[in-house]
Amino acid sequence: MNEQIDRKLAQQIVDTVKDVCGQNVNFIDGSGLIYASTDAGRIGSYHEIGRQAAVAGKAIEVEADDRFTGTQKGVNLPVYHNGSMVAVIGISGPPGEVRTYARLAERITGLLIREREIGAFSRTQEERRSYVINGLIRRESMAEEYLKEALAEWGIARDTGKRVAVIRVYGRPYAADGAVLDQDIRRLFERVRACLYTRNYPNEYLAVLEEGDFARTEGMLKAFCAGREGDLKAGVGKAAPLEELADSYESGLTALESLRGSQENYAVYDQLTLEILLSRVSRASREEFLQKTAAGLTEEELELLAVYFEEDMSLSGACAHLFLHKNTLQYRLDRIGRKTGFNPRRFRDAAVLYLAVKLKNRPCPADGAGQNR
């Protein structure tokens, strides 16, 4: 489907044309697929002549039904906008009667596309930034001309690497202290000279950073997060071209999720190792692994293991952190070993339990981890 015509707009066009001519109307993409129609039963079917019209770049008329696959008699006209073909419009009916309506459909299509572009241009600056960022990170279709003009207006280079920083705020984002934090985050984005930034309500902030400036600005990001452990967590994605900003955003979410259950509240994807693999574990694999390893453990025992591993399996370090006597800790670790079949004081068994603790604290992709839309 052409980037300028989504299904909603295509359906609006065919419905508008039918109101004028009274005939069924199809919107056909370059591969011959009908993706909008006033005859709902034809959506998703193949239109042979629509495909031929797209390839030839010219109108093709059909005088009788069923002579070609998925085709009825009528006129099939390629429609262009800004020099590019956006679709083929097919109007059913005797060609002599509907030929005029095909040209009208072409005009209506151009007007509706332009109306949508004007609507996008009329957004406030903040709305426009949000529209562009979210369109890029979600791989949504966006009019190329609109994107080009917006980037030029904001002075954003298209050929340099970009990183997406994702900040997730916890607590009450609508409270008075939340409003103060909101302003602090926005001022931070201005200080680090973020190309684009926005807030996705209620608690996600996104900033697009220039890769060439990141070595300088990262210190400011770290300093901002320091001392705000209870308020927010921040993950920075890998560098990527503007057209692949979604990859940077998704890796930023992976960095953010790597902080789950940790005292840290700032992470960069480039510095992750095991977390990259854990972020790609499916729901079924996660549940199967946990069932075989940690299913019988209580939350208290899982927390004990988490602290034990954070202290590099040091009994003295874990005892100091948990305020436990060494004998008590050893007894509880032995009990975990008996319940699971994995001895947390042996390296290989501890590695299995370590993965179980990490997976337990991390939702899998199928759970919609990190999504806040």
C-alpha positions as CSV (number, residue, x, y, z in Angstrom):
1,M,0.0,0.0,0.0
2,N,1.3,3.5,-0.8
3,E,2.5,5.5,2.2
4,Q,0.1,8.3,1.4
5,I,-3.0,6.2,1.4
6,D,-3.9,4.1,4.5
7,R,-7.0,1.9,4.6
8,K,-9.1,4.5,6.4
9,L,-8.4,7.2,3.9
10,A,-8.9,4.8,1.0
11,Q,-12.3,3.7,2.3
12,Q,-13.3,7.3,2.7
13,I,-12.4,7.9,-0.9
14,V,-14.4,5.0,-2.3
15,D,-17.4,5.8,-0.2
16,T,-17.3,9.4,-1.4
17,V,-17.0,8.4,-5.1
18,K,-19.9,6.0,-4.7
19,D,-22.1,8.7,-3.2
20,V,-21.6,10.6,-6.5
21,C,-21.8,7.8,-9.1
22,G,-23.9,5.1,-7.3
23,Q,-21.5,2.4,-8.5
24,N,-19.2,0.1,-6.5
25,V,-15.7,1.4,-6.3
26,N,-12.4,-0.4,-5.4
27,F,-9.0,0.9,-4.3
28,I,-6.3,-1.4,-5.7
29,D,-2.6,-1.4,-4.7
30,G,0.3,-2.0,-7.1
31,S,0.2,-5.7,-6.6
32,G,-3.4,-6.0,-7.6
33,L,-4.8,-6.4,-4.0
34,I,-8.1,-4.6,-3.3
35,Y,-7.6,-2.9,0.1
36,A,-10.7,-0.7,0.2
37,S,-14.1,-1.2,-1.5
38,T,-17.7,-0.3,-1.3
39,D,-18.3,-4.0,-1.7
40,A,-16.8,-5.4,1.6
41,G,-16.7,-8.9,0.2
42,R,-14.1,-7.9,-2.3
43,I,-11.6,-6.4,0.2
44,G,-8.4,-8.6,0.2
45,S,-9.1,-10.2,-3.1
46,Y,-7.0,-10.1,-6.3
47,H,-7.9,-7.8,-9.2
48,E,-6.1,-8.8,-12.3
49,I,-6.9,-5.7,-14.4
50,G,-6.0,-3.5,-11.5
51,R,-2.6,-5.1,-11.4
52,Q,-2.2,-4.6,-15.2
53,A,-3.3,-0.9,-14.9
54,A,-0.7,-0.3,-12.2
55,V,2.1,-1.9,-14.2
56,A,1.1,-0.1,-17.5
57,G,0.5,3.2,-15.7
58,K,-2.6,3.8,-17.8
59,A,-6.4,3.3,-17.6
60,I,-7.8,-0.1,-18.7
61,E,-11.5,-0.6,-19.5
62,V,-13.3,-4.0,-19.2
63,E,-16.4,-4.5,-21.2
64,A,-17.7,-7.7,-19.6
65,D,-17.7,-9.4,-16.1
66,D,-15.4,-12.3,-15.2
67,R,-13.1,-12.1,-18.3
68,F,-10.2,-11.6,-15.9
69,T,-9.5,-12.8,-12.3
70,G,-11.5,-10.9,-9.7
71,T,-12.6,-8.3,-12.3
72,Q,-16.0,-6.9,-13.3
73,K,-16.8,-4.6,-16.2
74,G,-15.8,-1.1,-15.6
75,V,-12.9,1.4,-15.7
76,N,-9.6,1.0,-13.8
77,L,-7.6,4.2,-13.6
78,P,-4.1,4.7,-12.0
79,V,-4.2,7.7,-9.6
80,Y,-1.1,9.8,-9.1
81,H,-0.1,12.4,-6.4
82,N,3.1,14.4,-6.5
83,G,4.3,12.4,-9.4
84,S,3.9,9.0,-7.8
85,M,1.2,6.4,-8.3
86,V,-0.8,6.0,-5.1
87,A,-3.3,3.3,-6.3
88,V,-5.6,2.1,-9.0
89,I,-9.3,3.1,-8.7
90,G,-11.7,0.6,-10.2
91,I,-15.3,1.7,-10.8
92,S,-17.8,-1.1,-11.7
93,G,-20.3,-0.5,-14.5
94,P,-20.5,0.0,-18.3
95,P,-17.3,1.9,-19.2
96,G,-19.2,4.4,-21.3
97,E,-21.2,5.4,-18.2
98,V,-18.6,5.4,-15.5
99,R,-15.6,6.8,-17.4
100,T,-16.4,10.3,-16.3
101,Y,-16.6,9.2,-12.7
102,A,-13.2,7.6,-12.9
103,R,-11.7,11.1,-13.6
104,L,-13.8,12.5,-10.8
105,A,-12.5,9.9,-8.4
106,E,-8.9,10.9,-9.4
107,R,-9.7,14.5,-8.4
108,I,-11.4,13.5,-5.2
109,T,-8.4,11.3,-4.2
110,G,-6.0,14.2,-4.7
111,L,-8.1,16.6,-2.7
112,L,-8.5,14.2,0.2
113,I,-4.8,13.4,0.3
114,R,-4.0,17.1,0.3
115,E,-6.6,17.8,3.0
116,R,-5.0,15.3,5.2
117,E,-1.5,16.8,4.6
118,I,-2.8,20.3,5.4
119,G,-4.4,19.0,8.6
120,A,-1.0,17.6,9.5
121,F,0.8,20.8,8.8
122,S,-1.7,22.8,10.9
123,R,-0.8,20.9,14.1
124,T,0.9,22.7,16.9
125,Q,4.7,22.3,17.1
126,E,4.3,19.8,20.0
127,E,1.6,17.8,18.2
128,R,3.7,17.7,15.1
129,R,6.8,16.5,17.0
130,S,4.7,13.8,18.6
131,Y,3.2,12.9,15.2
132,V,6.6,12.5,13.6
133,I,8.4,10.7,16.5
134,N,5.6,8.2,17.0
135,G,5.1,7.7,13.3
136,L,8.8,6.8,12.9
137,I,9.1,4.6,16.0
138,R,6.0,2.6,15.1
139,R,6.8,2.3,11.4
140,E,3.6,4.0,10.5
141,S,3.0,5.4,7.0
142,M,3.8,9.1,6.7
143,A,3.6,11.4,3.7
144,E,7.2,11.8,2.5
145,E,6.7,15.5,1.6
146,Y,5.4,16.3,5.1
147,L,8.3,14.5,6.7
148,K,10.8,16.2,4.5
149,E,9.4,19.7,5.2
150,A,9.1,19.1,9.0
151,L,12.8,17.9,9.2
152,A,14.0,20.9,7.2
153,E,12.0,23.3,9.4
154,W,13.5,21.8,12.6
155,G,17.0,21.6,11.1
156,I,17.2,17.9,11.6
157,A,19.8,16.1,9.5
158,R,18.5,13.0,7.8
159,D,21.8,11.3,7.1
160,T,23.2,11.1,10.6
161,G,22.7,8.4,13.3
162,K,20.1,8.9,15.9
163,R,19.3,7.4,19.4
164,V,16.0,7.3,21.1
165,A,16.0,7.9,24.9
166,V,13.0,6.4,26.7
167,I,12.2,7.8,30.2
168,R,9.5,6.0,32.2
169,V,8.1,8.0,35.2
170,Y,6.6,6.1,38.2
171,G,4.3,7.3,40.9
172,R,1.5,9.8,40.2
173,P,2.3,11.7,36.9
174,Y,-0.7,14.0,37.4
175,A,0.2,15.1,41.0
176,A,1.9,18.4,41.7
177,D,5.3,16.7,42.0
178,G,4.6,15.0,38.7
179,A,4.1,18.4,37.0
180,V,7.5,19.6,38.4
181,L,9.2,16.4,37.1
182,D,7.5,16.9,33.7
183,Q,9.1,20.3,33.4
184,D,12.5,19.0,34.6
185,I,12.4,16.3,31.9
186,R,11.5,18.8,29.2
187,R,14.3,21.2,30.3
188,L,16.7,18.2,30.2
189,F,15.8,17.5,26.6
190,E,16.5,21.1,25.7
191,R,19.9,21.0,27.5
192,V,20.9,17.9,25.6
193,R,19.7,19.4,22.4
194,A,17.3,16.6,21.5
195,C,16.3,16.8,17.9
196,L,12.8,15.8,18.8
197,Y,11.0,15.0,22.0
198,T,7.5,14.3,23.2
199,R,5.5,12.9,26.0
200,N,3.3,9.9,25.5
201,Y,0.7,10.1,28.3
202,P,0.7,9.3,31.0
203,N,4.2,8.4,31.9
204,E,6.5,7.9,28.9
205,Y,8.9,10.5,27.5
206,L,10.9,10.1,24.2
207,A,13.8,12.1,23.0
208,V,15.7,11.7,19.7
209,L,19.4,12.4,20.2
210,E,22.2,12.9,17.7
211,E,24.7,10.1,17.8
212,G,27.5,12.6,17.1
213,D,26.6,14.5,20.3
214,F,25.9,11.5,22.5
215,A,29.4,11.2,24.1
216,R,28.9,14.7,25.3
217,T,25.2,14.6,26.4
218,E,25.2,11.2,28.1
219,G,26.8,12.7,31.2
220,M,23.9,15.0,31.5
221,L,21.4,12.1,31.2
222,K,23.2,10.1,33.8
223,A,23.4,13.1,36.2
224,F,19.7,13.8,35.7
225,C,18.8,10.2,36.6
226,A,21.1,10.1,39.6
227,G,19.1,10.6,42.8
228,R,15.8,10.0,41.1
229,E,15.8,6.2,41.5
230,G,12.3,6.2,42.9
231,D,10.9,8.5,40.3
232,L,12.0,7.2,36.9
233,K,14.1,4.9,34.8
234,A,15.7,5.7,31.5
235,G,16.9,3.5,28.6
236,V,18.8,4.7,25.6
237,G,18.6,2.7,22.3
238,K,21.3,2.0,19.8
239,A,22.3,4.4,17.1
240,A,20.3,4.0,13.9
241,P,19.4,6.0,10.7
242,L,16.3,8.1,10.9
243,E,14.3,5.8,8.7
244,E,15.1,2.9,11.2
245,L,14.4,4.9,14.3
246,A,12.0,2.1,15.4
247,D,15.0,-0.1,15.9
248,S,16.6,2.4,18.3
249,Y,13.3,2.8,20.2
250,E,12.8,-1.0,20.6
251,S,16.4,-1.3,21.8
252,G,15.8,1.6,24.2
253,L,12.8,-0.4,25.6
254,T,15.2,-3.4,26.0
255,A,17.6,-1.2,27.9
256,L,14.7,0.1,30.1
257,E,13.5,-3.4,30.8
258,S,17.0,-4.5,31.8
259,L,16.6,-2.2,34.9
260,R,13.5,-4.1,36.2
261,G,14.2,-5.3,39.7
262,S,17.5,-3.3,39.8
263,Q,18.5,-0.4,41.9
264,E,20.0,1.2,38.8
265,N,17.8,3.6,36.8
266,Y,19.8,4.3,33.7
267,A,21.0,1.9,30.9
268,V,22.3,2.1,27.4
269,Y,21.6,-0.7,24.9
270,D,25.2,-0.9,23.8
271,Q,26.3,-1.9,27.2
272,L,23.8,-4.8,27.6
273,T,24.8,-8.4,27.1
274,L,22.6,-11.1,28.5
275,E,19.6,-8.8,28.6
276,I,19.5,-8.7,24.8
277,L,18.8,-12.4,24.7
278,L,16.3,-12.3,27.6
279,S,14.3,-9.6,25.9
280,R,13.6,-12.0,23.0
281,V,12.5,-15.0,25.0
282,S,8.9,-16.0,24.0
283,R,6.1,-16.4,26.5
284,A,6.0,-20.2,26.1
285,S,9.8,-20.6,26.5
286,R,9.8,-18.3,29.5
287,E,7.0,-20.2,31.3
288,E,8.5,-23.6,30.5
289,F,12.0,-22.6,31.8
290,L,10.5,-21.1,35.0
291,Q,8.4,-24.2,35.5
292,K,11.5,-26.4,35.4
293,T,13.6,-24.1,37.7
294,A,11.8,-21.7,40.0
295,A,8.2,-22.7,40.1
296,G,8.3,-23.8,43.7
297,L,10.1,-20.8,45.1
298,T,8.4,-18.1,47.1
299,E,8.8,-14.4,46.4
300,E,11.0,-14.1,49.5
301,E,13.3,-16.8,48.2
302,L,13.5,-15.2,44.7
303,E,14.4,-11.9,46.4
304,L,17.1,-13.6,48.4
305,L,18.5,-15.1,45.3
306,A,18.4,-11.7,43.5
307,V,20.4,-10.1,46.3
308,Y,22.8,-13.1,46.5
309,F,23.6,-12.8,42.8
310,E,23.9,-9.0,43.0
311,E,26.6,-9.6,45.7
312,D,28.4,-11.9,43.3
313,M,27.5,-15.0,45.4
314,S,29.3,-13.5,48.3
315,L,27.8,-14.9,51.6
316,S,29.2,-12.0,53.6
317,G,27.9,-9.4,51.2
318,A,24.5,-10.9,50.9
319,C,24.3,-11.3,54.7
320,A,25.1,-7.6,55.2
321,H,22.5,-6.6,52.6
322,L,19.8,-8.9,54.0
323,F,20.7,-8.5,57.7
324,L,21.0,-12.2,58.1
325,H,23.4,-14.4,60.0
326,K,25.7,-16.4,57.8
327,N,24.3,-19.7,59.0
328,T,20.7,-18.6,58.3
329,L,21.6,-17.6,54.8
330,Q,23.4,-20.9,54.1
331,Y,20.4,-22.8,55.4
332,R,18.0,-20.9,53.1
333,L,20.3,-21.4,50.1
334,D,20.4,-25.1,50.9
335,R,16.6,-25.2,51.1
336,I,16.4,-23.5,47.7
337,G,18.7,-26.1,46.3
338,R,16.5,-28.9,47.7
339,K,13.3,-27.4,46.3
340,T,14.7,-26.7,42.8
341,G,17.3,-29.3,42.3
342,F,19.8,-26.5,41.6
343,N,22.4,-25.7,44.2
344,P,22.9,-21.9,44.2
345,R,26.4,-22.3,45.6
346,R,27.6,-24.2,42.6
347,F,28.4,-22.1,39.5
348,R,26.5,-24.0,36.9
349,D,23.4,-24.4,39.0
350,A,23.7,-20.8,40.1
351,A,23.7,-19.8,36.4
352,V,20.4,-21.5,35.8
353,L,18.8,-19.9,38.9
354,Y,20.3,-16.5,37.9
355,L,18.5,-16.8,34.5
356,A,15.3,-17.8,36.3
357,V,15.4,-14.8,38.5
358,K,16.1,-12.5,35.5
359,L,13.2,-14.0,33.6
360,K,10.9,-13.9,36.5
361,N,11.4,-10.1,36.8
362,R,11.1,-9.5,33.1
363,P,7.9,-9.7,31.0
364,C,8.3,-11.4,27.7
365,P,7.6,-9.6,24.4
366,A,4.2,-11.3,24.0
367,D,3.2,-9.6,27.3
368,G,3.6,-6.2,25.6
369,A,6.6,-5.3,27.7
370,G,7.5,-1.7,27.7
371,Q,4.5,-0.6,25.6
372,N,2.7,2.4,26.9
373,R,0.4,3.6,24.2
